[in-house]
Amino acid sequence: MSLSVFLRRIHHLHFRHFATNTSAPLANPHFSIEYLIQSCGLPSDKAIRASKKIQHLKSPDKPDSVLQFLRQTGISESDITTSVLRNPLILCSSVEKIWRPNVAKLQEVGISIEDISCMVSHSPLAFKSNFVSKVDFWKRVLGSVENLTLVLKRNAALLQSNLEKAIVPNLSFLEEQCGLSVCQIAQLIKYQPRFINSSTETLKMKAKRAEELGVSRSSQTFVYALVVVSMNQHIIDARINNLKSLGFSQDEDVGCDKLHVVRNPFVLTLSLKNRLIPRSLVLKLMESKGLPVAKRGFLFFAKQTEKMFLEKIVLSYENTIPGLHRAYTDACSGKTSAEEWFKNISN
C-alpha cells in the first residue's frame, strides 16, 4: 500500500469518527500530513516536517476557512503553498480578526492583489494587528509598494521586524550619523535588503569599515561603500572578474586595487546583464567609430541613470549610428541577437 493511499484511509476514518464523536480531538500527525498534502499542495517530505506545527488543531474548520479566504481573495496557489511552507501556523490564524481586515485595508490604500499575494508568500507571519501600519511605514521608506515587494523577495523578515526597537534606531543612525538621505537609505536597502535588520552596533562597525577604506561619510559614494563592505568577498571577487571580462584596462579597472574600489564602489552594485554589458557594447561601438564621447571611458557610461544614458548617449547618436537605440534595447532585454546587432551596425 502506498503512503498516499494509507494517509487517505487514515484521513477518512478519522473524520468518520469525528462525525460521531464531536468531543474527540483531531490532533494527530496523519491528519496534519494528509491535510498539508491534499489541501495546501506541500510535497510529502515537507508536509511531514510542517505537520509538527499544526498537530494541536482540533478541527479542520480554521485552516479550511483561511485557505478559502485566501483563494477567494485571489492569492495564487503557489503563493499559498509557499506561505504554508514558510510557516504552517498561518493556518491557525483568524480570518475575521487578521486576514479579512488586513487585506481590506491594503486594498483600500491601492495595493494590488498581486502585491498582497507576494506579501502573503514572503512574509505570512507579518499579517498581524499592526501589519498595515508596517506596510505603510516601509512604503514611505522605500518609495513605493513595488520597491517593497522587490525587497521582500530577498528579505522576508522585513515586515516582521520590530520598528521601534530595531528599525527606527538604524534609520536614525544612517540619516543622522552617516548623512544619508531618504533616497540613499532606500537605495542601500534595495542593494542589501538584510542590511537594515542588523543591530545598530553592526551598522556602526560597517560604517567604520567604510571609512577605513578612505570614504568620508560626507561623500556621495559612502552609501555604495556601505554596500561593498556588506558584500560577501566571493561576490565582490566575482563581480570584479566580470568587470575585467568587459575589457577594463589596469588603469581603469575598479578591481585592480583598493583605491579604485573606494573611488567607484557603485560599479560593484550594478547589474552586469542589464546595465554593464549593454553599455560596454555601446562604448566599444563608439570607440570603433572614433567618436570623442568614447574617450570619457566606461565609468562615465556606467554611472549615468538610464534616462540620462538614453538621452545623452543613445538617442543623441542615433543619427550618427543608425540602429543604435534598437541595438541597445536588445542588449538590455537580453536578446541573443543584441551583440550581433552591434557588429552589424559597427560595419
C-alpha positions in Angstrom: 0.0 0.0 0.0 1.4 3.4 -1.0 1.9 6.1 1.6 -0.6 8.4 0.0 -3.3 5.7 -0.1 -2.6 4.9 3.6 -2.8 8.5 4.6 -6.1 9.0 2.8 -7.6 6.0 4.6 -6.5 7.3 7.9 -7.9 10.7 7.0 -11.3 9.2 6.0 -11.6 7.0 9.1 -10.6 9.9 11.3 -13.4 12.2 10.0 -15.9 9.4 10.3 -15.0 9.1 13.9 -15.2 12.8 14.5 -18.7 13.0 12.9 -20.0 10.6 15.5 -17.9 11.9 18.5 -17.5 15.6 18.4 -15.5 15.7 21.6 -12.7 13.7 20.0 -9.6 15.8 19.1 -8.3 15.9 15.5 -4.8 16.4 16.6 -2.7 13.6 15.1 0.2 13.5 12.7 -1.6 11.6 9.9 -4.4 14.2 9.7 -1.9 17.0 9.6 0.3 15.4 6.9 -2.6 14.5 4.7 -4.2 17.9 5.1 -1.0 19.7 4.1 -0.5 17.5 1.1 -4.1 17.5 -0.2 -5.3 21.0 0.8 -2.1 23.0 0.7 -0.1 21.4 -2.1 3.0 20.6 0.0 5.3 17.7 -1.1 5.1 14.7 1.3 8.5 15.2 2.8 7.9 18.8 3.6 4.4 18.1 4.8 5.8 15.6 7.4 8.1 18.3 8.8 5.5 21.1 8.7 2.8 18.9 10.3 4.6 19.1 13.7 3.4 22.8 14.0 -0.3 22.2 13.5 -0.8 18.9 15.3 -2.6 20.8 18.0 -5.5 21.6 15.7 -8.8 20.0 16.9 -10.8 20.8 13.8 -10.1 21.4 10.1 -12.5 24.4 10.3 -9.9 27.1 10.9 -7.4 26.0 8.2 -10.2 25.5 5.8 -11.5 29.0 6.4 -8.0 30.5 6.0 -7.4 28.7 2.7 -10.9 29.5 1.4 -10.5 33.2 2.2 -7.0 33.4 0.6 -8.3 31.7 -2.6 -11.4 33.8 -2.8 -9.3 36.9 -2.4 -7.1 36.0 -5.4 -4.0 34.7 -3.7 -2.3 32.3 -6.1 -2.0 28.7 -5.2 1.8 28.8 -5.5 1.9 31.7 -3.0 -0.4 29.9 -0.6 1.8 26.8 -0.8 4.9 28.9 -0.2 3.4 30.7 2.7 2.4 27.4 4.4 5.9 26.1 3.8 7.4 29.2 5.4 5.2 28.8 8.5 2.2 26.4 8.7 0.9 28.4 11.7 -0.9 30.8 9.3 -3.5 28.0 9.1 -4.2 28.6 12.8 -4.9 32.4 12.4 -8.3 34.1 12.4 -9.8 35.1 9.1 -12.1 37.7 10.8 -9.5 39.2 13.1 -6.4 39.0 11.0 -6.8 38.2 7.3 -10.0 40.0 6.3 -9.4 43.4 7.9 -5.7 43.5 6.9 -6.4 42.6 3.2 -9.3 45.1 3.1 -7.1 47.9 4.4 -4.3 47.1 2.0 -6.8 47.2 -0.9 -8.2 50.5 0.4 -4.8 52.2 0.0 -4.4 50.9 -3.5 -2.2 47.8 -3.1 -2.9 45.3 -5.7 -3.9 41.6 -5.2 -0.7 40.6 -6.9 1.4 42.6 -4.4 -0.7 41.3 -1.5 -0.2 37.7 -2.8 3.6 38.4 -2.8 3.4 39.6 0.8 1.5 36.5 1.9 4.1 34.3 0.2 7.2 36.0 1.5 6.1 37.2 5.0 3.0 35.3 6.1 3.5 35.8 9.8 3.7 39.5 9.4 -0.1 39.6 9.0 -0.9 40.7 12.5 -2.8 43.6 14.0 -0.1 46.2 13.1 0.6 44.7 9.7 -0.9 47.6 7.6 1.0 50.2 9.6 4.3 48.4 8.9 3.5 48.2 5.1 2.7 51.9 5.1 6.0 52.6 7.0 8.1 50.6 4.6 6.3 52.0 1.6 7.3 55.5 2.7 10.9 54.4 3.4 11.4 52.6 0.1 9.3 54.9 -2.0 6.7 52.5 -3.4 4.9 49.2 -2.9 6.9 47.9 -5.9 10.2 48.5 -4.2 8.8 46.9 -1.0 7.8 43.8 -3.0 11.3 43.5 -4.5 13.0 43.8 -1.1 10.6 41.3 0.4 11.7 38.7 -2.1 15.2 38.9 -0.7 14.3 39.6 2.9 11.0 38.1 4.0 11.6 39.1 7.6 11.4 42.8 6.8 7.7 43.1 7.8 8.3 41.1 11.0 11.0 43.4 12.3 10.3 45.5 15.4 10.1 49.0 14.0 10.5 50.9 17.3 13.3 48.8 18.8 15.3 47.8 15.7 14.4 49.7 12.5 13.9 53.3 13.6 17.2 53.4 15.5 19.0 52.1 12.5 17.3 54.6 10.2 18.2 57.4 12.6 21.8 56.3 12.6 22.1 56.2 8.9 20.5 59.6 8.5 22.0 61.5 11.4 25.4 59.8 11.8 26.1 58.8 8.2 24.5 61.7 6.4 22.4 59.5 4.1 19.3 60.9 2.5 16.0 59.1 2.5 16.6 58.2 -1.2 20.1 56.8 -0.4 18.8 54.8 2.5 16.1 53.3 0.2 18.9 52.6 -2.3 21.0 50.9 0.3 18.1 48.6 1.4 17.4 47.6 -2.2 21.0 46.7 -2.8 21.4 44.9 0.6 17.9 44.1 1.9 19.1 42.4 5.1 21.4 45.3 6.0 18.6 47.2 7.8 17.8 44.2 10.0 21.3 44.3 11.6 21.8 45.7 15.0 22.8 49.3 15.3 26.1 48.2 16.6 26.7 46.2 13.5 25.8 49.2 11.3 28.3 51.3 13.3 31.1 48.7 12.6 30.2 48.7 8.9 30.3 52.4 8.7 33.7 52.4 10.4 35.0 49.8 7.9 33.7 52.0 5.0 35.6 55.0 6.5 38.8 52.9 6.9 38.7 52.3 3.1 39.0 56.1 2.8 35.4 57.1 2.0 34.2 60.0 4.0 30.6 60.0 5.4 30.1 63.2 3.7 30.9 61.6 0.3 28.1 60.8 -2.1 29.7 57.4 -2.6 29.5 56.5 1.1 26.3 54.6 0.5 28.0 52.5 -2.1 30.9 51.9 0.3 28.4 50.6 2.9 27.0 48.2 0.2 30.5 46.9 -0.6 31.6 46.3 3.0 28.3 44.4 3.4 29.0 42.1 0.5 30.5 38.6 0.7 34.1 38.6 -0.5 33.3 35.9 -3.1 30.6 38.1 -4.6 33.0 41.0 -4.8 35.7 38.9 -6.5 33.1 37.5 -9.0 31.9 41.0 -9.9 35.4 42.3 -10.3 36.3 39.4 -12.6 33.1 40.2 -14.6 34.3 43.8 -14.9 37.7 42.6 -16.2 35.9 40.5 -18.8 34.3 43.6 -20.2 37.7 44.9 -21.2 38.8 47.2 -18.4 42.5 48.2 -18.6 44.6 48.1 -15.4 44.4 51.8 -15.1 40.6 52.0 -15.1 39.7 48.6 -13.7 38.0 49.2 -10.3 39.2 45.8 -9.3 42.9 46.5 -9.7 43.4 47.9 -6.2 41.5 49.1 -3.1 41.8 52.7 -4.1 39.7 52.2 -7.3 37.1 50.3 -5.4 36.9 53.1 -2.9 36.6 55.8 -5.6 34.0 53.8 -7.6 32.2 51.3 -5.3 28.9 51.9 -7.1 30.1 49.8 -10.0 30.1 46.7 -7.9 26.4 47.2 -7.2 25.3 47.4 -10.8 23.7 44.7 -12.8 26.1 43.0 -15.3 23.4 41.7 -17.6 21.0 44.7 -17.6 23.4 47.6 -17.4 27.2 47.0 -17.6 27.2 44.6 -20.7 24.8 46.7 -22.8 26.8 49.9 -22.0 30.1 48.3 -22.7 28.8 47.3 -26.1 27.8 51.0 -26.8 31.2 52.2 -25.7 33.1 49.7 -27.9 30.8 50.6 -30.8 31.6 54.3 -30.3 35.3 53.6 -30.0 35.2 51.8 -33.3 33.6 54.9 -34.9 36.2 57.2 -33.4 33.6 59.3 -31.5 35.0 61.7 -29.0 32.5 60.7 -26.3 34.1 57.3 -26.1 37.2 58.9 -24.5 35.1 59.6 -21.4 35.6 55.9 -20.5 33.4 53.1 -19.2 32.9 54.6 -15.7 31.2 57.6 -17.3 29.0 55.4 -19.3 28.2 53.1 -16.3 27.2 55.8 -13.8 24.6 57.5 -15.9 21.0 56.9 -14.9 19.0 55.0 -17.5 17.2 58.2 -18.6 20.4 60.2 -18.9 22.2 57.5 -20.7 19.4 57.2 -23.3 19.1 60.9 -23.8 22.8 61.9 -23.7 24.4 58.9 -25.4 22.0 56.6 -27.2 19.4 58.9 -28.7 22.0 61.7 -29.2 24.0 59.5 -31.6 21.1 57.7 -33.2 21.6 59.7 -36.4 25.3 59.1 -36.4 24.9 55.4 -35.8 21.5 54.3 -37.2 20.1 51.4 -35.3 21.9 52.3 -32.0 18.7 52.6 -30.0 17.4 49.2 -31.1 20.7 47.5 -30.5 20.9 48.9 -27.0 17.4 48.0 -26.0 18.0 44.5 -27.5 21.1 44.2 -25.3 19.2 45.4 -22.2 16.4 42.9 -22.8 18.9 40.0 -23.0 18.1 39.1 -26.6 20.7 36.8 -28.1 20.9 38.9 -31.2 22.0 42.0 -29.4 25.7 41.6 -29.9 25.1 40.7 -33.5 23.2 43.9 -34.0 26.2 45.8 -32.7 28.5 44.0 -35.0 26.3 44.8 -38.0 25.8 48.5 -37.3 29.5 48.9 -36.5 30.4 47.9 -40.1 
